Amino acid sequence: MSEANPEEFPIEEVPAGHDFIVGPILKTLVLFSLPTLGTNLLQSFGMTANAIWIGQLLGEEALAATASANMVMFLAFTAVWGFSLATNVKMGQFIGAGEIAEARRSFGAGIGFCVGLSVICAVLGWIFTEELLSLLSTPPQIRQFASDYLRVTFISMPFSTFSMLIGVGFRSVGDAKTPFYAMLLTSALGIAFNPVLILGLGPFPEMGITGSALTMSVSNFIGAMAMVGWIYWRDLPLRLRGREFSFLWPRGDDLGYIVTKGVPMGGMMVISSSATLVMLGLVNREGALTAAAYGAMIQIWNYIQMPAMAVSITVSAMAAQNIGAGRHDRVSGTVSAGLVVTTALTAFLFVLLVLVADPILALFLGAGSKAIPLAEHIQLMSSWSYIFNGLMMIMVGVLRSYGVVIISMVISALSLYAARLAFYFLLYPAIGADALWLSFDFGAAVALVLTWLAYSRGGWRLGFGLPKTAAFTLRSEPA
């Protein structure tokens, strides 16, 4: 396939959205983060509603089967997520530099590579579903449920990946609202049609757990198509036409950037998810009551970390555009604003959830459960780690925008494995299970300190013509 020359295509203005280059930093960051946070909340809420429908309509065994399937899919998506982040960074830099044709080329390359990779993962997953479930030691009584659900979920992977990349494109050009509206549509369709396909209501056949997985697949597809329709209706710079579809076949330098930057980014997620499994094994050693309390806290922690995730995405997008525009001076302000907003939101959620811990934990554990006091203890001991993690994620987002990714992956391995496990095994004989809960805080503190050192004093700065100065200062103009 012949390559298209970006000089052959007109250079449009960036579409109306948040102005990352000259707009007020704090206001822009907050207004962009809110719909991003809303998108994450809707996605989590949709998954929770899906689990509720399955549990209520098909029973506990079907619900247990989705846990195995979701674990497999999460690991599969880590292979794609890192590449989507690399695409986001490259697009943002080109948008900031006003090179819209190159931004479109990066967008097409990201879609082509990530969707192609997801198709390969989907085909392999479909073929080796039974082998994957055997590796997870899936119990025989839920094996058929898990197999049916996982096969259809693998089919939906290319649609989910495509939807994710379209959302990445919108956020790269400063539009976080369109992905939010698309997720609103996707979630509404998923919630409404789950019981229809599970039970076979109206003209639809009864499909059981397969119907639930198919609902999610179709909903993701419709949400993605809605965003694509909006792109072409408004003739946004993200659209591809004619020879521009050749951008979907990545050329050497585009592919090189996506792979070399995407692998370490995805590696961070693999390290994080595998560390979670290790900690779960240590928790299970403490008995069923502790495991139940910890399981409830995981549900709460998922929501505590969402503001930091949204702000980190925003900081990375803002930094990427300012890097492309040569406005390194604005990056420091973006980091400072991100740190303040993340600390405020995460601390607020922490305090709020401590104050209303009993009724929230009762939703997961049941009123009067003996695990509730233990869960409250875990909450007070370990939730501090999410404030540290939030601050770290802001700096990681900026490093990612500069293409500095390997050091963050190394820090993740050191903090989530070496620091956590060393703390746990050294102090467990003295303080028992509290060593496990405090190890979360210790590991997060180590990650924060190491990331701060890498950000503020790392030699990577010299590669961009930046001075090695105090923390959170990027004042010089580009080389």
VENZI-V319818 format. One line per field, one symbol per residue. ss: DSSP state (@ for helix, = for strand, . for the rest). Layout:
ss=???
This chain:
ss=.....@@@................@@@@@@@@@@@@@@@@@@@@@@@@@@@@@@@@@@.@@@@@@@@@@@@@@@@@@@@@@@@@@@@@@@@@@@@@...@@@@@@@@@@@@@@@@@@@@@@@@@@@@.@@@@@@@....@@@@@@@@@@@@@@@@@@@@@@@@@@@@@@@@@....@@@@@@@@@@@@@@@@@@@@@@@.........@@@@@@@@@@@@@@@@@@@@@@@@@........@@@@@@@...@@@@@@@@@@@@@@@@@@@@@@@@@@@@@@@@@...@@@@@@@@@@@@@@@@@.@@@@@@@@@@@@@@@@@@@...@@@@@@@@@@@@@@@@@@@@@@@@@@@@.@@@@@@@@@.....@@@@@@@@@@@@.@@@@@@@@@@@@@@@@@@....@@@@@@@@@@@@@@@@@@@@@@@@@@..@@@@@@@@@@@@@@@@@@@@@@@@.@@@@@@...............
